[in-house]
Structure formats: C-alpha cells, structure tokens
Amino acid sequence: MRDLDESVRFYQEVLGLLPDGRRAIPENRAEIAYVKDPETGVRIEFTRWEEKPVPASGEELDHLAFEVPDLDLAVARARQHGARVAKEPFSLKGGSSRLAFLLDPNDIWLELIEHRPARG
C-alpha cells in the first residue's frame, strides 16, 4: 500500500465504503486503515509498511470483487471519481452476469459484477 489516504478516499468515493478507523502499529513499523460496507458491515483492512514502499511478490492480492446492482452506473460513477477502467463491461460466453474491472490507486484489480437472472 503506497498511500493510505488515497486508498481510503478511492474506496469511499468509488465504491461507497465508509472509513472505519486507522491506527499505527509501531512494533511492526506499519499503519492500518479500515473501510466498511455500510449495509453489511464487512470491512477491508489496508496496511502500509514504513519500510516497504513497494510490496514484494505475494504481499498483494490478485483482486477484490464487488457485486453491484447496475454495472453501467457503477462504472460511470467510478469514472466521475477518476477511477481507471482496466476492462470495460462484458459478459462471459454462456454466462448471464456482466463484469468490469477497475484499478485502485495501488493497481489492485477490482471486479464489479452485476448478476442477472439466466434466461430460460
């Protein structure tokens, strides 16, 4: 994590998550910040290591996925907040869901998925 302030702002503005605390962990030479979903209470923890400006391989994650009710609206909202769209909305062959991918300020991929009922 390069910049906790930038990351918290991004997840707040683009995904509607709320800041939910922040503190230093002196013994680890780190700082953590939380954001949470106001509806479910699910929290995400971000860690910034003082001695690691760029995380080593394996210290980051592949991607986070968020279900959204309206993918086009979510992507448009993300763009309004300056988010980078890595993959425009699309559907997988044979699937009923639609997907798009954003990049957060740390280049972590964020999947936005809109589930649609299968036609039949």
ROTORLUM-832488 format. One record per residue (C-alpha): residue number from 1; residue in one letter; x, y, z. Coordinates in Angstrom, 3 decimals, always signed. Layout:
BEGIN
{site NUM 'a' {X Y Z}},
...
% end
This chain:
BEGIN
{site 1 'm' {+0.000 +0.000 +0.000}},
{site 2 'r' {+1.587 +3.237 -1.094}},
{site 3 'd' {-0.813 +5.877 +0.260}},
{site 4 'l' {-3.485 +5.088 +2.850}},
{site 5 'd' {-5.287 +8.404 +2.422}},
{site 6 'e' {-5.576 +7.919 -1.337}},
{site 7 's' {-6.762 +4.323 -0.933}},
{site 8 'v' {-9.418 +5.143 +1.689}},
{site 9 'r' {-10.662 +8.057 -0.452}},
{site 10 'f' {-10.855 +5.825 -3.551}},
{site 11 'y' {-12.861 +3.066 -1.846}},
{site 12 'q' {-15.109 +5.664 -0.220}},
{site 13 'e' {-15.828 +7.686 -3.369}},
{site 14 'v' {-15.851 +4.941 -5.986}},
{site 15 'l' {-17.396 +2.039 -4.055}},
{site 16 'g' {-19.344 +3.824 -1.321}},
{site 17 'l' {-17.442 +2.223 +1.566}},
{site 18 'l' {-17.035 +4.186 +4.790}},
{site 19 'p' {-13.811 +4.916 +6.689}},
{site 20 'd' {-13.810 +2.758 +9.823}},
{site 21 'g' {-10.679 +3.532 +11.807}},
{site 22 'r' {-6.975 +3.918 +11.426}},
{site 23 'r' {-4.003 +3.330 +13.695}},
{site 24 'a' {-0.260 +2.949 +13.825}},
{site 25 'i' {+1.345 -0.355 +14.761}},
{site 26 'p' {+4.787 +0.776 +15.976}},
{site 27 'e' {+6.094 -2.741 +16.687}},
{site 28 'n' {+5.574 -3.658 +13.017}},
{site 29 'r' {+6.528 -0.237 +11.679}},
{site 30 'a' {+3.180 -0.136 +9.916}},
{site 31 'e' {-0.097 +1.721 +9.803}},
{site 32 'i' {-3.503 +0.208 +9.116}},
{site 33 'a' {-6.769 +1.738 +7.938}},
{site 34 'y' {-10.195 +0.177 +7.550}},
{site 35 'v' {-13.174 +0.808 +5.295}},
{site 36 'k' {-16.509 -0.935 +5.654}},
{site 37 'd' {-19.674 -1.561 +3.718}},
{site 38 'p' {-22.458 +0.452 +5.386}},
{site 39 'e' {-25.056 -2.221 +4.598}},
{site 40 't' {-23.257 -5.419 +5.614}},
{site 41 'g' {-20.553 -4.134 +7.942}},
{site 42 'v' {-17.928 -6.096 +6.004}},
{site 43 'r' {-14.538 -4.440 +6.482}},
{site 44 'i' {-11.394 -4.249 +4.370}},
{site 45 'e' {-8.067 -3.611 +6.068}},
{site 46 'f' {-5.239 -1.782 +4.302}},
{site 47 't' {-1.669 -1.955 +5.597}},
{site 48 'r' {+1.126 +0.471 +4.790}},
{site 49 'w' {+4.563 -0.747 +5.808}},
{site 50 'e' {+7.048 +2.024 +6.569}},
{site 51 'e' {+9.987 +0.061 +5.164}},
{site 52 'k' {+8.214 -1.360 +2.097}},
{site 53 'p' {+7.220 +1.350 -0.371}},
{site 54 'v' {+6.586 -1.363 -2.985}},
{site 55 'p' {+5.230 -4.708 -1.702}},
{site 56 'a' {+7.176 -7.843 -2.595}},
{site 57 's' {+5.612 -10.571 -4.707}},
{site 58 'g' {+2.929 -12.371 -2.717}},
{site 59 'e' {+2.267 -9.439 -0.382}},
{site 60 'e' {-0.551 -8.062 -2.509}},
{site 61 'l' {-3.674 -9.760 -3.730}},
{site 62 'd' {-4.991 -10.730 -7.128}},
{site 63 'h' {-8.260 -8.794 -7.000}},
{site 64 'l' {-11.315 -7.880 -4.951}},
{site 65 'a' {-14.831 -8.457 -6.270}},
{site 66 'f' {-17.878 -6.330 -5.508}},
{site 67 'e' {-21.431 -7.112 -6.560}},
{site 68 'v' {-23.251 -4.078 -7.939}},
{site 69 'p' {-26.926 -3.750 -8.916}},
{site 70 'd' {-26.202 -1.686 -12.067}},
{site 71 'l' {-22.813 -2.208 -13.703}},
{site 72 'd' {-23.071 +0.652 -16.183}},
{site 73 'l' {-23.977 +3.090 -13.417}},
{site 74 'a' {-21.147 +1.799 -11.200}},
{site 75 'v' {-18.566 +2.204 -13.985}},
{site 76 'a' {-19.857 +5.690 -14.830}},
{site 77 'r' {-19.667 +6.684 -11.159}},
{site 78 'a' {-16.141 +5.307 -10.916}},
{site 79 'r' {-15.087 +7.353 -13.952}},
{site 80 'q' {-16.583 +10.508 -12.394}},
{site 81 'h' {-14.214 +9.959 -9.469}},
{site 82 'g' {-11.193 +9.461 -11.704}},
{site 83 'a' {-11.003 +5.670 -11.448}},
{site 84 'r' {-9.104 +3.841 -14.152}},
{site 85 'v' {-11.169 +1.262 -16.022}},
{site 86 'a' {-8.996 -1.746 -16.861}},
{site 87 'k' {-11.720 -3.716 -18.672}},
{site 88 'e' {-14.990 -2.281 -19.906}},
{site 89 'p' {-18.247 -4.104 -19.061}},
{site 90 'f' {-18.523 -7.516 -20.702}},
{site 91 's' {-20.187 -10.911 -20.298}},
{site 92 'l' {-18.514 -14.286 -20.347}},
{site 93 'k' {-19.721 -16.611 -23.054}},
{site 94 'g' {-22.677 -18.612 -21.782}},
{site 95 'g' {-22.987 -16.554 -18.602}},
{site 96 's' {-25.728 -14.216 -17.500}},
{site 97 's' {-23.589 -11.918 -15.331}},
{site 98 'r' {-21.770 -8.818 -16.542}},
{site 99 'l' {-18.290 -7.839 -15.355}},
{site 100 'a' {-15.936 -4.873 -15.462}},
{site 101 'f' {-12.558 -4.261 -13.862}},
{site 102 'l' {-11.160 -1.099 -12.288}},
{site 103 'l' {-7.713 -0.388 -10.888}},
{site 104 'd' {-7.398 +1.090 -7.421}},
{site 105 'p' {-4.629 +3.608 -6.582}},
{site 106 'n' {-2.262 +0.689 -5.841}},
{site 107 'd' {-3.007 -1.063 -9.166}},
{site 108 'i' {-5.099 -3.740 -7.440}},
{site 109 'w' {-7.778 -5.051 -9.778}},
{site 110 'l' {-11.369 -4.552 -8.641}},
{site 111 'e' {-14.022 -6.688 -10.257}},
{site 112 'l' {-17.507 -5.222 -10.451}},
{site 113 'i' {-20.105 -7.883 -11.139}},
{site 114 'e' {-23.776 -7.480 -11.949}},
{site 115 'h' {-25.702 -10.718 -11.587}},
{site 116 'r' {-28.585 -11.113 -13.970}},
{site 117 'p' {-31.097 -13.934 -13.942}},
{site 118 'a' {-30.402 -16.600 -16.535}},
{site 119 'r' {-32.767 -16.521 -19.469}},
{site 120 'g' {-34.739 -19.608 -19.999}},
% end
